[in-house]
Amino acid sequence: MGLVTTAFLAGHGKLPVGSAAKTAFDTLAVVVEIETRRGVILKAECTLATQLGRDFVCGLLRGWSLDDGVEPMIQQVKLHYHGAAKAAIIAALKDLEAEYARQVDA
């Protein structure tokens, strides 16, 4: 097996009552695979209820570097995602940033 150059991280945010994903989950998870050198998001998934929603949000996240913080991603979510889970996505991104900081400091 070769040198592993990626890492898996997860962030979570509380879903609002009335969102479609709330019927299956209490919290929204945003999980990412990053390249470890610069923290660039290579792949992303989230637990929104619809495939289109999951694909859309993940498309907003791919390519951003966690080294630059999550604020640019949050701005993209605020501008382009208009679903009930917007606040949960933002909270999950902030949690993801905190988890990344813990791993970098470890």
Secondary structure as a PSIPRED ss2 file (coil, helix, strand):
# PSIPRED VFORMAT (PSIPRED V4.0)

   1 M C   1.000  0.000  0.000
   2 G C   1.000  0.000  0.000
   3 L C   1.000  0.000  0.000
   4 V C   1.000  0.000  0.000
   5 T C   1.000  0.000  0.000
   6 T E   0.000  0.000  1.000
   7 A E   0.000  0.000  1.000
   8 F E   0.000  0.000  1.000
   9 L E   0.000  0.000  1.000
  10 A E   0.000  0.000  1.000
  11 G E   0.000  0.000  1.000
  12 H E   0.000  0.000  1.000
  13 G E   0.000  0.000  1.000
  14 K E   0.000  0.000  1.000
  15 L C   1.000  0.000  0.000
  16 P C   1.000  0.000  0.000
  17 V C   1.000  0.000  0.000
  18 G C   1.000  0.000  0.000
  19 S C   1.000  0.000  0.000
  20 A H   0.000  1.000  0.000
  21 A H   0.000  1.000  0.000
  22 K H   0.000  1.000  0.000
  23 T H   0.000  1.000  0.000
  24 A C   1.000  0.000  0.000
  25 F C   1.000  0.000  0.000
  26 D C   1.000  0.000  0.000
  27 T E   0.000  0.000  1.000
  28 L E   0.000  0.000  1.000
  29 A E   0.000  0.000  1.000
  30 V E   0.000  0.000  1.000
  31 V E   0.000  0.000  1.000
  32 V E   0.000  0.000  1.000
  33 E E   0.000  0.000  1.000
  34 I E   0.000  0.000  1.000
  35 E E   0.000  0.000  1.000
  36 T C   1.000  0.000  0.000
  37 R C   1.000  0.000  0.000
  38 R C   1.000  0.000  0.000
  39 G C   1.000  0.000  0.000
  40 V E   0.000  0.000  1.000
  41 I E   0.000  0.000  1.000
  42 L E   0.000  0.000  1.000
  43 K E   0.000  0.000  1.000
  44 A E   0.000  0.000  1.000
  45 E E   0.000  0.000  1.000
  46 C E   0.000  0.000  1.000
  47 T C   1.000  0.000  0.000
  48 L C   1.000  0.000  0.000
  49 A C   1.000  0.000  0.000
  50 T C   1.000  0.000  0.000
  51 Q H   0.000  1.000  0.000
  52 L H   0.000  1.000  0.000
  53 G H   0.000  1.000  0.000
  54 R H   0.000  1.000  0.000
  55 D H   0.000  1.000  0.000
  56 F H   0.000  1.000  0.000
  57 V H   0.000  1.000  0.000
  58 C H   0.000  1.000  0.000
  59 G H   0.000  1.000  0.000
  60 L H   0.000  1.000  0.000
  61 L H   0.000  1.000  0.000
  62 R C   1.000  0.000  0.000
  63 G C   1.000  0.000  0.000
  64 W C   1.000  0.000  0.000
  65 S E   0.000  0.000  1.000
  66 L H   0.000  1.000  0.000
  67 D H   0.000  1.000  0.000
  68 D H   0.000  1.000  0.000
  69 G C   1.000  0.000  0.000
  70 V C   1.000  0.000  0.000
  71 E H   0.000  1.000  0.000
  72 P H   0.000  1.000  0.000
  73 M H   0.000  1.000  0.000
  74 I H   0.000  1.000  0.000
  75 Q H   0.000  1.000  0.000
  76 Q H   0.000  1.000  0.000
  77 V H   0.000  1.000  0.000
  78 K H   0.000  1.000  0.000
  79 L H   0.000  1.000  0.000
  80 H H   0.000  1.000  0.000
  81 Y C   1.000  0.000  0.000
  82 H C   1.000  0.000  0.000
  83 G C   1.000  0.000  0.000
  84 A C   1.000  0.000  0.000
  85 A C   1.000  0.000  0.000
  86 K H   0.000  1.000  0.000
  87 A H   0.000  1.000  0.000
  88 A H   0.000  1.000  0.000
  89 I H   0.000  1.000  0.000
  90 I H   0.000  1.000  0.000
  91 A H   0.000  1.000  0.000
  92 A H   0.000  1.000  0.000
  93 L H   0.000  1.000  0.000
  94 K H   0.000  1.000  0.000
  95 D H   0.000  1.000  0.000
  96 L H   0.000  1.000  0.000
  97 E H   0.000  1.000  0.000
  98 A H   0.000  1.000  0.000
  99 E H   0.000  1.000  0.000
 100 Y H   0.000  1.000  0.000
 101 A H   0.000  1.000  0.000
 102 R H   0.000  1.000  0.000
 103 Q H   0.000  1.000  0.000
 104 V H   0.000  1.000  0.000
 105 D H   0.000  1.000  0.000
 106 A C   1.000  0.000  0.000
